[in-house]
Amino acid sequence: MSGGSVVTAIDLNSTVFQKTFAKLDEKVKRDAKKIMSELMLLDLARPPAKLHLHTLTSKTVRSALDPKKSVNVYAIHISSDDKFKASFTFENGTAYFRVCGEHDWVDKNPA
């Protein structure tokens, strides 16, 4: 594993993420928890295809650590039917989740 792209922590504390997660139905929440837990110790440079993990092209968001900086935003499918996804930034080994919801909505609103 390449140390620079390995997820060593997951942060779900974003207010926006918490609000959007609360709106998901219970089955999607169960799927999401399982899938998000699979990120721990994952090398983002070599994710398994089943996660559909990718950066959102030509999109950057404010850093969770330094609001003056813009960083890449990643997306991951969080439901077994691929209808829902979540976005996060990856900073200093931590995946900072930002928002979740229907696939196309997250692509347009990575927060």
C-alpha positions in Angstrom: 0.0 0.0 0.0 1.2 3.5 -0.8 1.1 5.5 2.5 0.0 8.7 0.9 -3.4 7.5 -0.3 -4.4 5.0 2.4 -7.5 5.9 4.4 -6.6 5.7 8.1 -9.7 7.6 9.5 -13.2 8.4 8.5 -14.9 11.6 9.6 -18.7 11.7 9.4 -19.2 14.8 11.6 -20.1 17.3 8.8 -23.5 18.9 9.6 -24.5 18.6 6.0 -23.5 15.0 5.8 -25.4 14.2 8.9 -28.6 15.9 7.6 -28.4 14.2 4.2 -27.7 10.8 5.7 -30.7 11.2 8.1 -33.0 11.5 5.0 -31.9 8.1 3.6 -34.2 5.2 4.1 -33.1 2.5 6.5 -31.9 0.0 3.9 -29.7 2.6 2.2 -28.3 3.6 5.6 -27.4 -0.1 6.3 -25.8 -0.4 2.9 -23.9 2.9 3.3 -22.5 2.0 6.7 -21.1 -1.3 5.4 -19.6 0.4 2.2 -18.1 3.3 4.1 -16.5 0.9 6.6 -14.7 -0.7 3.6 -12.8 2.5 3.1 -10.7 1.9 6.3 -7.1 1.1 5.3 -8.1 1.2 1.6 -5.5 2.6 -0.8 -7.5 5.2 -2.8 -5.1 4.7 -5.7 -6.3 1.0 -6.0 -10.0 0.8 -5.0 -12.0 -2.3 -5.8 -14.4 -1.8 -8.7 -17.4 -2.6 -6.6 -17.0 0.7 -4.7 -17.2 2.9 -7.9 -14.8 5.2 -6.2 -13.6 8.2 -8.3 -12.9 11.9 -8.1 -15.5 14.2 -9.4 -13.8 15.6 -12.5 -13.5 19.4 -12.8 -14.9 19.8 -9.3 -13.1 21.0 -6.2 -14.5 21.9 -2.8 -13.3 23.7 0.3 -10.9 21.7 2.5 -12.3 20.3 5.7 -9.0 21.3 7.4 -8.4 24.7 5.8 -11.4 26.6 4.3 -9.0 28.8 2.3 -7.8 25.8 0.2 -9.7 23.9 -2.5 -9.2 20.1 -2.7 -10.4 17.3 -4.9 -13.7 15.6 -4.0 -14.2 11.9 -4.3 -17.5 10.0 -4.8 -18.5 6.5 -3.7 -21.7 4.6 -4.3 -23.3 3.8 -1.0 -26.3 1.6 -2.0 -26.3 -1.8 -3.5 -28.4 -0.6 -6.5 -25.9 2.3 -7.2 -28.8 4.8 -6.9 -27.2 6.6 -4.0 -23.7 8.0 -3.5 -21.7 10.1 -1.1 -18.9 12.6 -1.5 -15.8 13.1 0.6 -12.4 14.8 0.6 -9.2 12.9 1.5 -6.9 15.0 3.6 -4.0 13.8 5.8 -5.2 10.2 5.7 -8.8 11.0 6.7 -11.9 10.7 4.5 -14.1 13.7 5.4 -17.6 12.9 4.3 -19.5 15.9 3.0 -22.9 15.0 1.6 -24.9 11.9 0.4 -28.0 11.3 -1.6 -29.2 10.3 -5.0 -26.5 9.7 -7.6 -27.0 12.7 -9.9 -27.8 15.1 -7.0 -24.4 14.4 -5.3 -22.6 14.9 -8.6 -24.1 18.4 -8.8 -23.9 19.2 -5.1 -20.7 17.7 -3.7 -20.8 20.3 -0.9 
